[in-house]
């Protein structure tokens, strides 16, 4: 499976002649390829490569220097096979800005509707322009990113605001890549990814900074560390799916089963005094009302059960926690 776009970095010398011999010609022989000049990042010469099958790539080299950068959703030329990979943020500066600007132009030429959600499109750019995940990820977002019963424009505007808030500043690649780059879209996994975005939004709105993928002593990674001036909390997120997509015959049972699986091997939760977030955003109004009425347990406390919608987050708590969420949720 292809991964989200990153740079390949060559530390050898490159020029127009070598570029044509070792980059353009092999791609042209295999796919049919053309190269066009573009505005150059500071100190580099840049090229946009377009393949007849729709693939694209970028290549930039420093004239009379020893650095060159490649990214794209086509086959990597042999001359770059053993080069190191770096995320755009790791490279940074004008070179990363140039590459992302060109990729955004290419993305919007193929999916112009994403132009209404610039922060979201830029955040997920490494996935939306990846080789295997572009179509599945775009379709998932186009249809509302897993918020049933919500107008897709409202849902995407909501997620656009989340990423624009800077809640994942410094963690874009970590969080964006969770959406996946598979040709066969896994909607359950994609919705689980957005559950983490929902949880991060709650924590951010409650006044906490968020750090994802926290390694704990058991060797596991839990989803977030939420911190403010008074301390920090470990948060683990799970997202039950509606009864029509699982064997459970009631919404309450679906919640109990999903949360129970998360907590069966729950030593890492208990040992780290973690708060379990049970994201019920996949449930419609009627199912959510049943969950609220019964308030099923999760097999772990404290547990926050909540349902995110663009204009409100409703929640209830099982157990006790010092995590302060009143500014971010409506308790029911």
N, C-alpha and C positions, 0 to 999 in steps of 0.2 A: 504494500500500500504506500502510495506517495505521501509525503509529509507536507505540512504548510510551507509556503515559500520562504526561503532564506537565501542569503548570499553564499555562493562559493567563492573563496578567496584564493587567488593564485599569487605567489610571491616571485614569479618569474617575469622576465622582460617581455613586453608585448608591443606590437605596432600594427599598422594597417596590413602589412604583408602577412604576418603570422595570423592575425585575426581572420583574414580571408582564407588562408590555407587550412587552419586547424579548427576554426569555428564555423564560418559561413559555408565553406565547400562541403564538409561532411553533412551538414544539415540540409543543404540544397540537394545533395545526391539522394538523401533518404526521403525527405518530405517535400522538397521544393521550397526554397527559402529565399527571402530578400532581406537586405539590410538597409536601413535608412538612418541618416544622421539626425541628431536631436540636439536640443540645447545641452551644452556640456556642463556637468558638475565641475566645480572649481578644481583645476589641476588635472582633469581627466578628459579623455575623448569618449563620447558615449554613442552607442548604436542601439536601435530597436530592430529586432529580428522578427519577421512574420513568416510563419509556415503556411503552406496551402491548406493544411488540415485544420487551421484555426489556432494552433499553438502560437505562443509568443515568448520572447525572451529579451533580456537586456544584457548588454556587455559594455563595460567601461574599463579603460586602461589608462595608466599614467604614462604619457610619452617620455621615453628615455628614462623610465623608472622601473620599479620591480613590483608593482601592485596592479592587479586586475580583479574585477568583480563581475560575477555572472549570477543572474537569477531568471527564472522563467518556468513555464509549465510544459516544456518540451523535453525531449531526451537530452541529457547532458553530454556534450561532446567528450570524446575520449581524453583529450588533452587536459580536461578538468576533473577527471574521475577521482583523483586522490587528493583533491584540494580540501581544505577545512571548510566547515559550514558555520555561518554566523547569522544570528537574527538581525533584523534591520536595526534594532535598538543598540545592539552590540557594536555595529559599525558607526552609526550615528552621523551627525554632520550633514553637509550639503549632499554628499553622495547618497546617503539613505533617503534624504528628502527628494532628490532627483528620481531615484528608483520608484519610490512610492507615488510620486506625482504622475510618472509615466504609467504605472500600473493602474492608478485610479482612472486615468483617462481611458485606458483600454477597458477597464471594468465597466465604466459608465457608457462606453460605446456599445457594449453588449447587453447591459442591464440598466437602462437609463432610469428606471424607477428608483434605484438605490440612491440617486442624486438627492432625493428628499430627506435622506437620513445619512448625512455625510459622516458624522462621527461614528455611527455604527458601521458603515461601509469601510471606513478607514481602519477601524479596530479589527474587523474580520478580514481585511484585505489579504493576508497570507493564506487564508482558507478559500475565500471567494475567487481567488485567481490560481488556486492549486490545480494540479493535473487531474486528480481523481475526485476532488471534493467540490469543485466549482458548481456543478449543476445541482447536486443534492443540497448543498448548503444554501444556494440561492433560492431554491424552491422552498426550503424550510422557512427561510425568512419571508419570502414573498407571501406565504400563506399564514403569516401571523406569529411565527416563532413559538408555537405551542401554547398559545392562550386561547382556548376554545370559547366561542361565543363573543369574542372581542373583534371589532373591526381591525383588519390587518394594519391599516394606516395608524390607528391608535396604538396598537401593540408595538409596532416598529418605532413610532415616535417616543414611546415609553422607554424602550431599550436604548434608543439613541440618546435620551437624556441621561440614562444610567452611565453609559461609557463616557459621555461628555463631562460628567461630574468629576472625572479623574479618580474614581474609586479604585480602578485597577492600574493606576499610574505605576509604571515600572514592571507590570506583570501582563502586558498585552499578549505576548506570545504564549505564555502559560495558559491564559484563559481562552484566547481565541482558538488555539489548537484543539481544545476539548470538543469543539463542534464537529471535528472529524473531517477526514479527507478521503472517504470511501465512495466509490462509484455507486454502491448500494446504500442508500440512506438508511440509517438506523434511527428512527424517530424517537424511540425510547431514550437512547443515549443523548440525542440532541436536546430533548426536553429536560433530561437530567442536567445537562450543561446550563440551560437557561434557568433551572432551579437555583443554581449557584449564583447566577446574576440577580435573581429575585432576592436571595438571602443577603447578598452583598449590598443591595439597595436598601433593604431594611436596616442593616447594620450602619450603613453610611448615614441614612436619614436619622438614625438614633444618636449620631455623634461619634461613631467609632471609625477608626482607620482599619483597613482590612489587608491582611497578608494571606495569600492562598498557599495551599500545599504545605502544611506544617508536619514535619517528620517528628514522630513521637518515639519513646523508648522501646515500644513493642516492635518497631521496624515498620509500622504502618504510617501512612500519611493521612491526616485529617484535613478537612476542607479549608478552614480559615482560623486565623488568630485575629480576634477583634480587640482593639486596644483603644483606651483613652487615658486621660491623665490619672485615673484612679486604678488602673491595672489592665489586665487582659483576660480573655476567655477563649477557649477552644470551641469551635462550632463545626458540627458535622451535619450535612444536608442530605435528605432523602426525599424522593418525589414519587408518591404512589400514582398508579395509573387507574383510570376509571374501570368499572366492572365490565364494560363491554369489550375491554381489551385484555382481560385476565379471567382466571377461573373464579375468583371471589364473586359472590352473588350480591353483595351489598357494598355501598361506599365505605361503611364503617369497617367491614371485614377487610376490604382492600387496603385501608390505611393500617390496620393492625398487622396484616401480613407483611406489607412492605417494610414498615418500621421494625417489625420483629426480626426480619432477615438482617437488617442493619445492626441490630443489637444482639443477635445470637452470639456472635463472636465479639462481645462488647467490652472486653477487658480494656481495650484502648480508649473507649469512651469513659468508663468508670475511673480508670487510672489517671486520666488527664482532666477529670472534673469537667467533661465536655457537655455542652448544651446541644441537644438534638433538635434540628430544624426540620419539621415535616411539612414540605411544600405541597399544598393541596390545590395548586393552581390549575391542574388538569381537569378538575371537577366542575360541572355546571352548577347553576344556582341551587337546584333542588338537591343534588348530591351533597353539596357543601352544607346546606341547612341540616341534613340528616347527620352529618359528621359533627356539626356544632351541637346539635341536640343531644347526641349520645356521648360526645367527648371521649372517644376510645383511647385506651392507653397505648403506649409505644414500646413497652418493655424496658424503657429507660426514662429516668427523670433527672434533671429537668428536660422537658420537651416543649417546644413551641410549635403549635399547629397553626398554619396560616394559609390564606389564599390571596394571591396578588392579582389585582386588576389595575389598569393604568391610573385610575383616580383614587384608589383606596387599597389598603391591605387590612383584611380582617384576621383576627388571631385569637387563640386562647392558649392558656398555659397549663401544663400538668407538672406539678412539683414546684419547687422554689428555685429562683436564681437571682443573683445580683446584677445580671445583665438588664440594663434599663432600655426598654423598647417603647415606652409610652409615646414618645414623640414621633414614632414611625408607624405605629399600627393602631387600629381601632379594636379594642378588646370586646369580644362578644361572649 
